[in-house]
């Protein structure tokens, strides 16, 4: 495997996922479907928070696209992304513990995010190998 190709793939996967999540965050009906809500959450405070978060998600999408262009040189984006994913996981655990997020949907996302963490760790290691 060409040095950096795994890292580039993980950055592209991350960018695609972040872009999709941003769209879901901005579309209440899609969000309800994705998170297992009975109906879209339209509370103005919640919508503000989701729009605010979506802006950050779009920014991280751009960062991952930028990192994919030079995956070896920009490999430090992998552990930074791992911090973000870990933070999202923590928020989901809190949401599940509070009863806001349905457990089945939260666990499905958490398992997927754990796989993403492993992939990013392997990507960073691969890009750092001398």
N, C-alpha and C positions, 0 to 999 in steps of 0.2 A: 504494500500500500504506500502510495506517495505520502511523504511526510506532510502532515497538515490536512490531508483529505478528510480524515474522520472529524477533525475539529471543524473544518469548513462545513461538512454535512450537519454537524450538531448545531452550528450557528444558523444555518439555513432552516433547519427544523424548528429551532427556537423562534426565529423570525416569523415563520409561517404561523406557528401556534400563537404567538403574541398578537399578530395581526388579527387572527380569528377571534381571540379572546376580546380584543378591543371592539370588534364588531358586535359581539355578543353583549358586551357591557353597554353598548349604545342602543341596543334594540331590546326593549323590555320583554317582548314576546319570545324572542330567542333565548334570552336570559332565563325566563321562567321555564322553558323547555329544558335547557341545559342543566339548570340547578334543581329541577324537580319541584318547582313551586306550583301550587294549584292555579295561580293567576299571576300576571305581571305585577311587580312592585312599582307603584306609581307615586309613592310618597316623594314630595319635592326634595326633602333632605337626602333621601336615599338616591334619587336620580342625580342630584348634584354630586354626591360622593362617587357614583359610578362614572359619571362624565369626567370628573377629575381624575379618577383612576385610569380611565380609558386614554386620556392624554398621556399619562406616564407610560402606559402599555405601548402606545404608538411610538413614543420616544425610544423605548427599549427595543422595539422592532427595528427602528432605524440604526440603533447601535449594533445590533446583531448583524444586520446587512453590511454595515461598515466593517465589522470584525471579520466577516466571511471573505471579504476581498483580500485580506492578508492574515490568514488564520494563525500563522506562526508568530508573526510580529505582534498580533493583537490577542494572543492566547489568554492574557490576563482577564479578558472579558468573560471567560468561562467561569472562574471562581466567583467573579462579581455576580454573574447570572445565577450561580448556585445560591448566593446569599438572598437574592430576590425570590427565587423559587422557595427557599426555606421560609422566608417571611410570609409568602402566600400560603404555604402549608400551615403555618402557625395560625394565620387568620382563619383558615378553613376549619381547623380543629376547634378554635374558639366559636365559630359559627355553628358547628355541629353540636358542641357541648351546650350552647345556649338554646338549642332547639330551632334556631333559625334555618340552618341548612339541613335538609333531609340526609340522614346518615348514609344511605345507600349511594346517593350521588356524591356526597363528600368523600367517601372512601374510594369510589371509582377515580375521582380526580387525584386523590392523595397517592394512590398506587401508581398512576400514570406519572405524577410528579416525582415520585421516588425513582422511577426508571429514568426520567429526565436528569435527575441529579447524578445518577451513576454514569449516564452517557456523557454528561458534561465533565465529570471528574476524569473519565477515561480520555476524553478529548484533550483536556488540559495536559494530562500525563503524556499522551502521544505527541502533542505539539512541543512539549518541553524536553523530550528524549533527545539526547545528543548522539 
